[in-house]
Amino acid sequence: MDAAAACCLLLILATMTASSVHAQQADGGCFTNERDALLSFKAGITKDSQSLLASWNGQDCCLWSGVRCSNRTGHVIKLDLRNNFFLDELMFTETIDSSWYSGKTHELHGKISSSLLALSHLEYLDLSGNYLGGVGVSIPRFLGSLDSLVYLNLSCMNFDGKVPPQLGNLSRLLYLDLNTYVLVDDNKLHSEDISWLQRLPLLKFLDISGVNLSTIGNWVQVLSMLSNLRALRLRSCRLVFPHTPIVHSNLTSLRMLDLSASGVDTLNPTYWFWDVGTIRHLDLSYNRIIAEPFPDAMGNMTSLEALHLGGNFLTSVKSKVLKNLCNLRVLTLQENWINQGMPEFLEGLPHCARSKMQLLDLSMTNLTGEIPKWINQWTDLSILKLSSNRLVGPIPLEIGALSKLSLLYLDSNQFNGYIKEEHLASLVNLEELDLSYNSLHMIISSNWTPPFKLKLAYFPSSKLGPRFPLWLKGQRNVTYLDISDAGIVDNLPDWFWHVFSNVQYLNISFNQISGRLPRTLEFMSSAMSTSNSLQFIIFDLNSNNLTGALLSYQGIWSNLTFLETHYQGHCHKNLELRSLVINGTIPADICQLQFLNTLDLAKNCLVGQFPLCSEAPEGTRKLNPTALILYENNLSGDLSFLQSFEELTLLDLGHNKFVGEIPKSIANFLPNLSYLRLRHNMFSGSIPVQLTQLGYLQYLDLAYNRISGSIPHSVANIRAMGLEPKQARENPFHWSYERPGNSETQFTFKYDDSLQVVAKGQQLSYTSNIIYMVGIDLSCNNLVGEIPVEITSLGKLTNLNISNNRLSGKIPEKIGSLVWLESLDLSCNELSGEIPAGLSDLTKLSKLNLSYNNLSGRIPTGSQLQTLIDPVSSYIGNKYLCGPPLSRNCSLPQVTGGDLDEYQAETRYLYFGLAAGFVLGLWVVFVIFLFGKTYRVAYFQLFDKILRALQASWPEIQAAAAIF
């Protein structure tokens, strides 16, 4: 009876509880307080670019996007607002910095509302990849009160400050991800104490990559208490590794350990992780492990399936240590020093794993020798990277037996011989092939149909020609194609632009390819529309025989970025059509290239004026490059088109027909200008004083124009040419990109453009070293006046050329202050006085030209002046210079130094005296003849007598002349 009563009571209580629960629920089963909490969260979102929360209306919050309720209780148990787009692209880009990670690609912007505390039954919370943090915004402490949480992912949200220890209250937590994924020098998210992790005994997955833990010395002891942990990621945490090793740990369930880029500086064989026999994935890549061999303890980790040690400084890497790792499937050792022949190294790897190995990366390891023919024993290999070694010989045909290969990088070695169809015929899964920068000759029939569909095909500096490789016609999936410098001497096939309509990187430069540029790019519109902000489109067609005009590609210019890549937060985009035979005018549609970084149309036949992009409708995004290179065309007009290019850092308009004055407002509309080259045009007027207000200007070339006036004394204001520290400017020619699928290797750096500089009497091209070029060239103009003394304050000048003007006065005495000067040309002016002795202090000077002036005195001596290029010609045309290297000896009576003015005055007096004496003597004779009749008669009689004698003897003189 008691039991029956108890059951009845329990039934009544359950019914009452259910009724109470349903009473709290609004229409459709969503609890009112929980719906209100979610709406409060939505109110804190200031931007929802993808309309992720658009469905958050109506009564039933369980039907809202990202919200899941329990089927049993009706409570909200899951809130998943993960930004998949951001995180997927982040994995593609791999390494970026906070300047890119500033919310531009995040879906949700705003703050996390404390209303989430009402979701007391919440078990799963994922807000990753959204911009809900910011400067001064830390991870909310109240999240530590959601004690039902099992899964918490707050990664990549740009939080700042300390990690709240309140997260240790989440005792049921199995998964915790706080990683930033942003590898920068100043990690914003940090922790000074992680002891709260010990209160999460059930934790199986922990990722705090990017969180600065540099002040924590006991992190190993704390983490060792998490006995259930299976995955631990501590990438780029600035860990402190005590040199007193901790041998044992309680991490008996650990399967994956990521300590990459975390500050590991030794492979101490007694470290705790060598003793964790359960580890299957170990990542120690990109640390500071210097000059250490593999520890024997590594060979005891028989459970290892993936071992990443790339990007360290290991030496004498001996593969025999790994001989017992029979489960090994992934081995990355790039950027270490193996210093062995490839056959020897491969022989030391575990024979029992040959049929299991799927990824082998030995790039940049100083491997030597040839690829062994028994490479075909690695039957499961899908990725093989051997880039940048010293491998030689031919590529063995046996490599073609690796039918599972999807990626094969053999670039930057010393391979020679031939690549035939037999090498590639069985590689049915091949998607990426890089044979660049070897001495390989591809002999493939034009009728051959490859069994694979490449996405990446890199063959620069490999011989594919002289005929165009027609086997590429079937490779419609290619997005990265480089056949530059491949010896192709042929016409561009008609099908080329259509087959590669999806290309994002195209380089056919430095061949002898003929044909015309496409009249339209509309066939590429699909590729343009699918290209997102993290990808890039590159066209490099220069140094061929292509002809055509820059047509008005309606609707295409706005998407055509031509180069776009991200490296450490900087987005670079180039359009390079240099050294073609492009004629006509530049179309106005080019102003639609609003994302373009570098526009290079140099060495073509373009005429007319550059379009006025400033006339685009208000609010329209328009062309605003950082580098504009148009030299060696026939462009004309003035510089008014520059008014909308406020981001410009490099401007090269040399060898055109531009006219007018240099705008006085140039410092206002080009505030970032660092390199200005206007040589060989028809500019007139004077050098505007405002030009010296360009604080970043470090190279100025106005040579061969019609500029008059004097050199401004305010030249000292150009801070970038002075010795004081200045803000570093990025190389305008630099761009970098990472090959798809090659995230383990560093970025590839390229310098596709150059600045042409006349220095040391020759034309030099500056690319990667342009940031060190600091120079002024004002030669071949009509400048007058003296050289301003202020020019000697530009201590970083390496090149100064103001020759072929009408400058007068003396060379500034403080010329020796230009300690970095390598080339100085003051020739063909009207300079006078002595050469300053400080000139001998210029220890870097290699080219000096002071010829054809009015300089005088002894030439200074010094060890550096004895090593000048062609020293004699440096001083010719100065009559009053003496001493070596001239033959004029200063020990003879000479007019020297400061006595020149006095000497010239004395000379003038001498000539004046001679003239006066001559006039006076002639006047005396005239007076005598005028008033002395006797003398006058005698003189004329004598004159007549001499004349008659000559007439009498004239026939005899003629006869004697005829005889001779």
Sequence and secondary structure as in RCSB ss.txt:
>XXXX:A:sequence
MDAAAACCLLLILATMTASSVHAQQADGGCFTNERDALLSFKAGITKDSQSLLASWNGQDCCLWSGVRCSNRTGH
VIKLDLRNNFFLDELMFTETIDSSWYSGKTHELHGKISSSLLALSHLEYLDLSGNYLGGVGVSIPRFLGSLDSLV
YLNLSCMNFDGKVPPQLGNLSRLLYLDLNTYVLVDDNKLHSEDISWLQRLPLLKFLDISGVNLSTIGNWVQVLSM
LSNLRALRLRSCRLVFPHTPIVHSNLTSLRMLDLSASGVDTLNPTYWFWDVGTIRHLDLSYNRIIAEPFPDAMGN
MTSLEALHLGGNFLTSVKSKVLKNLCNLRVLTLQENWINQGMPEFLEGLPHCARSKMQLLDLSMTNLTGEIPKWI
NQWTDLSILKLSSNRLVGPIPLEIGALSKLSLLYLDSNQFNGYIKEEHLASLVNLEELDLSYNSLHMIISSNWTP
PFKLKLAYFPSSKLGPRFPLWLKGQRNVTYLDISDAGIVDNLPDWFWHVFSNVQYLNISFNQISGRLPRTLEFMS
SAMSTSNSLQFIIFDLNSNNLTGALLSYQGIWSNLTFLETHYQGHCHKNLELRSLVINGTIPADICQLQFLNTLD
LAKNCLVGQFPLCSEAPEGTRKLNPTALILYENNLSGDLSFLQSFEELTLLDLGHNKFVGEIPKSIANFLPNLSY
LRLRHNMFSGSIPVQLTQLGYLQYLDLAYNRISGSIPHSVANIRAMGLEPKQARENPFHWSYERPGNSETQFTFK
YDDSLQVVAKGQQLSYTSNIIYMVGIDLSCNNLVGEIPVEITSLGKLTNLNISNNRLSGKIPEKIGSLVWLESLD
LSCNELSGEIPAGLSDLTKLSKLNLSYNNLSGRIPTGSQLQTLIDPVSSYIGNKYLCGPPLSRNCSLPQVTGGDL
DEYQAETRYLYFGLAAGFVLGLWVVFVIFLFGKTYRVAYFQLFDKILRALQASWPEIQAAAAIF
>XXXX:A:secstr
 HHHHHHHHHHHHHHHHHHHHHHHB TTS BHHHHHHHHHHHHTEEEETT TTTT  SS GGGSTTEEE TTT  
EEEEE   HHHHHHHHHH    TTTTTTSS SEEE   GGGGG TT  EEE TTSB   TT    GGGGG TT S
EEE TTS   EE  GGGGG TT SEEE       SS SEE S  GGGGG TT  EEE TT B TT S HHHHHTT
 TT  EEE TT      SS     S TT  EEE TTS      TTSGGGG TT  EEE  SS  BS    GGGGG
 TT SEEE TTSB BS  GGGGTT TT  EEE TTSB  SBHHHHHHHS GGGTTT  EEE TTS  EE   GGG
GG TT  EEE  SSEEEE   GGGGG TT SEEE  SSEEEEEEEHHHHTT TT  EEE  SSEEEEE  TT   
SS  SEEE TTSB  SS  GGGGG TT SEEE TTS   SB  TTHHHHTTT SEEE  SS  EEE  S  GGGH
HHHHH  TTS  EEE  SSEEEEE    TTTTTT  S  EEETTEEE EEE TTSEEEE   GGGGG TT SEEE
  SSEEEE    GGGS TT      SEEE  SSEEEE SGGGGG TT  EEE  SSEEEEE  TTHHHH TT  E
EE  SSEEEEE  GGGGG TT  EEE  SSEEEE   GGGGG GGGSSS       TTEEEE  TT TTS  EEE
E   EEEEETTEEEEESTTGGG  EEE  SSEEEEE  GGGGG TT SEEE  SSEEEE   GGGGG TT  EEE
  SSEEEEE  GGGGG TT  EEE  SSEEEEE    TTGGG SSTGGGTTT TEEESTTSS  TTSS   GGGH
HHHHHHHHHHHHHHHHHHHHHHHHHHHHHHH HHHHHHHHHHHHHHHHHHHHHHHHHHHHHHH 
